[in-house]
Amino acid sequence: MNKILNLLGLAARARMITLGEEFVIKTLPKGPNNLVFLASDAGKNISAKIKNKTKSYGALLINSFTTDELSKAIGKENRKVILITDKGFIDKFIEYLNS
């Protein structure tokens, strides 16, 4: 799991992420391959909304990290939703998840 958080930080430094509920929802329909990190301690409303959107657009959802873990990984405070749009990063995340 530490590898995933390190890779998330690298994606943030490469500016291959979208942060925040509103921006993630706007960006999801634009790309065929998307990966969404949703904090496990996010509120009911935001969780339901993001889960519905990822399901309808076929995006992969990872819900196994807390807000603190996600925030520390990208170097920003209080981040609950993170979207990865780069295929190379998505492939690497999937590789780490399957190992």
C-alpha positions as CSV (number, residue, x, y, z in Angstrom):
1,M,0.0,0.0,0.0
2,N,2.9,2.3,0.6
3,K,4.0,1.9,-3.1
4,I,0.5,3.2,-4.1
5,L,0.8,6.3,-1.9
6,N,4.3,7.0,-3.2
7,L,3.1,6.7,-6.8
8,L,0.2,9.0,-6.0
9,G,2.7,11.6,-4.8
10,L,4.7,11.2,-8.0
11,A,1.5,11.6,-10.1
12,A,0.7,14.8,-8.1
13,R,4.2,16.2,-8.8
14,A,3.8,15.3,-12.5
15,R,0.4,17.2,-12.5
16,M,-1.5,14.2,-13.6
17,I,-4.2,14.4,-11.0
18,T,-7.5,16.3,-10.5
19,L,-8.5,17.3,-7.0
20,G,-11.9,18.0,-5.4
21,E,-15.4,16.7,-5.8
22,E,-16.6,19.2,-8.4
23,F,-13.6,19.0,-10.6
24,V,-13.5,15.2,-10.5
25,I,-17.2,15.0,-11.5
26,K,-16.6,17.5,-14.4
27,T,-13.5,15.6,-15.6
28,L,-14.8,12.0,-15.4
29,P,-16.8,12.0,-18.6
30,K,-13.9,13.4,-20.6
31,G,-11.6,10.4,-20.4
32,P,-12.2,6.7,-21.2
33,N,-9.7,5.5,-18.6
34,N,-9.9,7.0,-15.2
35,L,-9.0,6.0,-11.7
36,V,-10.5,7.7,-8.6
37,F,-9.2,7.6,-5.1
38,L,-12.0,8.3,-2.6
39,A,-11.2,8.6,1.1
40,S,-12.6,5.8,3.2
41,D,-13.7,8.4,5.8
42,A,-15.4,10.7,3.3
43,G,-19.0,11.7,4.1
44,K,-22.1,9.8,2.9
45,N,-23.1,12.4,0.3
46,I,-19.8,12.8,-1.4
47,S,-19.2,9.0,-1.2
48,A,-22.6,8.2,-2.8
49,K,-22.1,10.9,-5.5
50,I,-18.6,9.7,-6.5
51,K,-19.5,6.0,-6.4
52,N,-22.5,6.7,-8.7
53,K,-20.4,8.7,-11.2
54,T,-17.5,6.3,-11.3
55,K,-19.9,3.4,-11.9
56,S,-21.8,5.2,-14.7
57,Y,-18.5,6.3,-16.5
58,G,-16.7,3.0,-15.9
59,A,-13.9,4.4,-13.8
60,L,-12.0,2.4,-11.3
61,L,-12.6,3.4,-7.7
62,I,-10.1,2.8,-4.8
63,N,-11.6,3.4,-1.4
64,S,-8.9,2.0,0.9
65,F,-7.1,5.1,2.1
66,T,-8.1,7.7,4.7
67,T,-8.2,11.4,4.1
68,D,-4.9,11.9,6.0
69,E,-3.1,9.2,4.0
70,L,-4.3,10.7,0.6
71,S,-3.5,14.2,1.8
72,K,0.0,13.4,2.9
73,A,0.7,11.5,-0.3
74,I,0.0,14.5,-2.5
75,G,1.2,17.2,-0.1
76,K,-2.1,19.0,0.2
77,E,-4.5,19.2,3.2
78,N,-7.9,17.6,3.6
79,R,-8.3,15.9,0.2
80,K,-11.0,13.3,-0.1
81,V,-11.3,12.8,-3.9
82,I,-8.4,12.4,-6.3
83,L,-8.7,11.6,-10.0
84,I,-5.9,10.1,-12.1
85,T,-6.3,10.5,-15.8
86,D,-2.9,9.4,-17.2
87,K,-3.0,5.9,-18.6
88,G,0.6,5.2,-17.6
89,F,0.0,6.0,-14.0
90,I,-3.3,4.1,-14.0
91,D,-1.6,1.0,-15.4
92,K,1.1,1.2,-12.7
93,F,-1.6,1.6,-9.9
94,I,-3.4,-1.5,-11.2
95,E,-0.1,-3.4,-11.3
96,Y,0.5,-2.4,-7.6
97,L,-3.0,-3.3,-6.6
98,N,-2.8,-6.8,-8.2
99,S,0.5,-7.6,-6.5
